[in-house]
Amino acid sequence: MFFKYVALHYVKNMLIILMGLTGLFTGLDYLMNGTSLGSFNIKVLYAFSKWQESLSLLYPLAIIFGGIWTKILFIKQNTIASFYALGVTRRELFKPFFVVGLATYLLFLGLNFTSFATANDTAEMVQKNQYTMSKTEDLFFKYDNSFVYIRTLIPERYKMENLTIFKMEDNQVVETFTAKEAWYNIYEWVASDVVKKSKIVDTLGNQRLKVEHISILHTLKEYQPKILKSIYDGKNLTLSESFMAKRLLENQGLGTEAVRADMYSKVVMPLFSIALLMILFFRFPFHARYMNIGATTMKALGGTLFIWGVLFALQRIGGNGTVNPELVIILPIILLWIYAFYTLSKSQKRI
């Protein structure tokens, strides 16, 4: 009964704050960009996509602010003093906050495996009137011992146009494969009516060009259309697609800093909210006479926004490859959790 009572109050306050923050974010964005959109349905789709983006961005703040609000209310109403009088310990009081905060984190972690993670891209496509079909042009990248040029990639149709593959040996082009179209078949790309040009050296050392026609060419294994578009257009991926993109880039010997930073921003960085909530919870006095409620609340809110801003900036630095993403994203979260457990260990010695 005690757990349910505290958890319900926390959930209610957290939802109010989350809806307020995301509503403000969405409303301001719509005022700036929504007027240029076309029909009413397009405006609704744009606003809904921006609201999803704001949920992903702001839910860690709602976890913390909801906990602060709930504890302040309990302090003002002497509810916490009553709990302590009944023998409830600080750790038992924090348990509902921890369980609800962790459940919220796991909920949004699961949503990041769905199209929820790409809501910002959907909003951008709607704003640019590209919500029906999007194209990526002039892609050039490494694939095994070859280089690949794609004139046009159409991810929604699993199609690419004007494909050229340059096979390299000793830093020289020895073969080229050219096709007007290629289609993705779940695992690899299949091109038809391919023109193969090879450099042939005869016994006298003379070079000549050999031209052949190949009916079917299987190539670009594991290069999913959406992953290709994301890597070269900077678009968002779901968590499952991020794992595949990371493995693909590693296999090709390419940098994975941006993909790793994006993964850590969805999986690791939101955990700061639970650690910071733990720190603030055990640092707050339990009775109004021991604190200036207004000043304490402002310090808690300001400190939360400052830490959130610093972590967000570090995530951007890690994504740019300036510093190792593990160093600027994972390490600060670990240090914050160490201090949170230190605060928890000292909690039983304080009133």
C-alpha positions in Angstrom: 0.0 0.0 0.0 2.8 2.4 0.9 4.7 1.6 -2.4 1.5 2.1 -4.5 0.7 5.4 -2.8 4.2 6.9 -3.4 4.5 5.5 -6.9 1.1 6.8 -8.0 1.9 10.3 -6.8 5.3 10.2 -8.6 3.8 8.9 -11.8 1.1 11.6 -11.8 3.6 14.4 -11.3 6.1 13.0 -13.8 3.4 12.7 -16.5 2.3 16.3 -15.8 5.8 17.6 -16.2 6.5 15.4 -19.2 3.4 16.6 -21.0 4.1 20.2 -20.1 7.7 20.1 -21.3 7.0 18.2 -24.6 3.9 20.3 -25.2 5.9 23.5 -24.9 8.7 22.1 -27.1 6.2 21.0 -29.8 4.2 24.2 -29.6 7.2 26.5 -30.0 8.5 24.5 -32.9 5.1 24.4 -34.6 4.8 28.2 -34.3 8.1 28.6 -36.1 7.7 26.0 -38.8 4.1 24.7 -38.9 2.6 27.7 -40.8 4.5 26.8 -43.9 3.0 23.3 -44.1 0.2 22.3 -46.4 -2.9 20.5 -45.4 -4.3 19.9 -41.9 -3.2 16.2 -42.0 0.4 17.2 -42.8 0.4 19.7 -39.9 -0.8 17.0 -37.5 1.8 14.5 -38.7 4.5 17.1 -38.3 3.4 18.1 -34.8 3.1 14.4 -33.7 6.6 13.6 -35.0 8.0 16.6 -33.2 6.2 15.6 -30.0 7.8 12.1 -30.3 11.2 13.7 -30.7 10.6 15.9 -27.6 9.6 12.8 -25.6 12.9 11.1 -26.4 14.9 14.2 -25.6 13.1 15.4 -22.4 11.9 12.2 -20.6 15.1 12.1 -18.4 14.3 15.6 -17.2 10.7 14.5 -16.4 12.1 11.6 -14.3 14.1 14.1 -12.2 11.7 17.0 -12.0 8.8 14.6 -11.2 10.8 13.2 -8.3 11.7 16.7 -7.0 8.1 17.9 -7.2 6.8 14.8 -5.4 9.3 15.0 -2.6 8.7 18.8 -2.1 5.0 18.2 -1.9 5.6 15.4 0.6 7.8 17.7 2.7 5.3 20.6 2.7 2.5 18.2 3.7 4.7 16.5 6.4 4.0 13.2 4.6 7.7 12.2 4.8 7.9 12.9 8.5 4.8 10.7 8.9 6.4 7.9 6.9 9.6 8.1 9.1 7.5 8.0 12.2 5.9 4.8 11.0 9.4 3.2 10.6 9.9 3.7 6.9 13.6 4.2 6.0 15.1 6.5 3.4 15.9 3.6 1.2 12.4 2.2 1.4 11.0 5.6 0.6 13.2 5.9 -2.5 12.3 2.5 -3.8 9.1 3.6 -5.6 10.9 6.4 -7.2 13.7 4.1 -8.4 11.3 1.5 -9.8 9.1 4.0 -11.6 12.2 5.8 -13.0 13.8 2.6 -14.2 10.5 1.4 -15.7 10.2 4.7 -17.6 13.8 4.4 -18.9 13.1 0.8 -20.1 9.9 1.9 -21.8 11.7 4.5 -23.9 14.6 2.2 -24.5 12.2 -0.2 -26.0 10.6 2.5 -28.1 14.0 3.4 -29.6 14.0 0.0 -31.3 11.0 1.2 -33.3 10.3 4.1 -35.7 9.9 6.3 -32.6 13.7 6.8 -32.8 13.4 8.4 -36.3 10.6 10.8 -35.5 12.9 13.8 -36.2 13.7 12.5 -39.7 9.9 12.1 -40.4 9.3 15.7 -39.3 12.1 17.0 -41.6 10.7 15.0 -44.5 7.2 16.4 -43.9 8.6 19.9 -43.7 10.4 19.5 -47.0 7.4 17.8 -48.7 9.4 14.6 -49.1 7.2 12.4 -47.0 6.1 10.3 -50.0 9.6 9.4 -51.3 13.1 10.4 -50.4 16.3 10.1 -52.4 20.0 10.2 -51.6 22.3 11.1 -54.5 26.0 10.8 -55.3 27.1 8.2 -52.7 30.8 7.2 -52.8 32.2 4.7 -50.2 34.5 1.8 -49.6 33.3 -1.9 -49.9 35.9 -4.6 -49.1 38.6 -4.1 -51.7 36.5 -1.9 -53.9 35.0 1.6 -54.1 31.3 2.1 -54.9 29.5 5.0 -56.5 25.7 5.3 -56.5 24.1 8.0 -58.4 20.7 7.7 -56.7 19.5 5.7 -53.7 15.7 5.3 -53.1 15.4 3.5 -49.7 11.6 3.3 -49.6 11.7 1.3 -52.9 14.8 -0.7 -51.9 16.4 0.5 -55.2 19.5 2.2 -56.4 20.1 3.7 -59.9 23.4 4.0 -61.8 25.6 1.8 -59.8 29.4 1.6 -60.4 31.8 -0.6 -58.6 35.6 0.0 -58.9 37.6 -3.1 -57.9 41.1 -2.2 -56.7 44.5 -4.0 -56.6 47.7 -2.2 -55.5 45.9 1.1 -55.5 44.9 0.7 -59.2 41.5 0.0 -60.8 41.5 -3.4 -62.4 37.8 -4.0 -62.9 34.6 -1.9 -63.0 31.0 -3.1 -62.8 28.3 -0.8 -64.1 24.5 -1.3 -63.8 21.5 1.0 -64.4 19.5 -0.5 -61.5 20.0 -2.7 -58.4 17.5 -4.0 -55.9 17.9 -5.0 -52.3 16.8 -8.6 -51.4 16.9 -8.5 -47.5 20.6 -9.5 -47.3 22.4 -8.1 -50.4 22.0 -6.0 -53.5 21.3 -7.7 -56.8 22.1 -5.8 -60.1 20.9 -7.0 -63.5 22.3 -6.4 -67.0 25.8 -5.5 -65.6 28.6 -4.3 -67.8 32.0 -5.6 -66.6 35.2 -3.9 -67.8 38.5 -5.5 -67.0 42.1 -4.5 -67.7 43.9 -7.3 -69.4 47.7 -7.6 -69.8 48.9 -10.0 -72.4 52.2 -11.9 -72.5 54.0 -9.0 -74.2 52.9 -6.6 -71.5 50.4 -4.8 -73.6 47.2 -3.7 -71.9 43.8 -3.9 -73.4 40.2 -3.4 -72.1 37.9 -6.4 -72.0 34.1 -5.8 -71.9 31.7 -8.4 -70.8 28.0 -8.5 -70.0 26.8 -10.2 -66.8 23.1 -11.0 -66.3 23.1 -10.9 -62.4 25.6 -9.5 -59.9 25.3 -10.0 -56.1 27.1 -7.3 -54.2 27.0 -4.9 -51.1 26.1 -7.6 -48.6 24.4 -6.3 -45.4 24.3 -2.7 -46.8 20.6 -2.0 -46.0 19.1 0.9 -47.8 18.2 2.8 -44.6 21.6 2.3 -43.1 23.2 3.6 -46.3 21.0 6.6 -46.2 21.6 7.2 -42.5 25.4 7.0 -42.8 25.7 9.4 -45.7 22.8 11.8 -44.9 23.3 11.8 -41.1 19.8 10.4 -40.5 18.7 8.7 -37.3 18.5 4.9 -36.9 16.7 2.6 -34.5 18.8 0.9 -31.9 18.7 -2.4 -33.8 19.8 -0.7 -37.0 22.5 1.2 -35.1 24.0 -2.2 -34.0 24.0 -3.4 -37.6 25.5 -0.1 -38.9 28.3 -0.3 -36.3 29.2 -3.9 -37.3 29.1 -3.0 -41.0 31.4 0.0 -40.5 33.8 -2.0 -38.4 34.0 -4.8 -41.0 34.9 -2.1 -43.6 37.5 -0.5 -41.4 35.6 2.8 -41.2 35.1 5.1 -38.2 32.1 4.3 -35.9 32.2 7.3 -33.6 29.0 8.9 -34.8 27.1 5.6 -34.6 28.5 4.7 -31.2 27.7 8.2 -29.8 24.1 7.9 -31.1 23.7 4.4 -29.4 25.2 5.7 -26.1 22.9 8.7 -26.2 19.9 6.4 -26.3 21.1 3.6 -24.0 23.6 5.1 -21.5 23.0 8.8 -21.2 19.4 8.7 -20.0 20.6 6.7 -16.9 22.0 10.0 -15.5 18.4 10.9 -14.6 18.0 8.0 -12.1 21.5 8.6 -10.6 20.8 12.3 -10.2 17.4 11.6 -8.7 19.1 9.4 -6.2 21.6 12.1 -5.3 18.9 14.9 -4.9 16.5 12.6 -3.0 19.0 11.7 -0.3 20.4 15.3 -0.1 17.0 16.8 0.6 16.1 17.2 4.3 12.8 15.5 5.3 11.2 18.4 7.1 10.3 21.9 5.9 11.9 23.5 8.9 15.3 22.2 7.9 15.3 23.8 4.4 14.4 26.9 2.3 12.0 25.1 -0.1 12.2 27.8 -2.8 16.0 28.1 -2.8 16.5 24.3 -2.6 14.1 23.7 -5.4 15.8 26.3 -7.7 19.2 24.8 -6.9 18.0 21.3 -7.8 16.3 22.4 -11.0 19.3 24.5 -12.0 21.8 21.8 -11.2 19.8 19.3 -13.2 19.6 21.5 -16.3 23.4 22.2 -16.0 24.3 18.6 -15.8 21.9 17.7 -18.6 23.4 20.4 -20.8 27.0 19.3 -20.1 26.2 15.7 -21.0 24.4 16.7 -24.1 27.4 18.8 -25.2 29.7 15.9 -24.5 27.6 13.6 -26.5 27.9 16.0 -29.5 31.7 16.1 -29.0 31.8 12.3 -29.0 29.7 12.1 -32.1 32.0 14.4 -34.0 34.9 12.1 -33.3 36.9 14.8 -31.5 37.1 12.6 -28.4 36.4 8.9 -27.9 32.6 8.5 -27.3 33.2 6.1 -24.4 35.3 8.7 -22.6 32.9 11.6 -22.9 29.6 9.7 -22.6 30.0 6.5 -20.6 32.7 7.7 -18.1 30.7 10.8 -16.8 27.6 8.5 -16.3 29.7 6.0 -14.4 31.2 8.7 -12.2 27.7 10.1 -11.5 26.5 6.7 -10.5 29.5 6.2 -8.2 28.6 9.4 -6.4 25.0 8.4 -6.3 25.8 5.1 -4.5 28.1 7.0 -2.2 25.2 9.3 -1.3 23.0 6.2 -0.8 25.6 4.6 1.6 25.6 7.8 3.7 21.9 8.2 3.7 21.3 6.1 6.8 23.6 8.3 8.8 21.5 11.4 8.2 18.1 12.6 9.1 
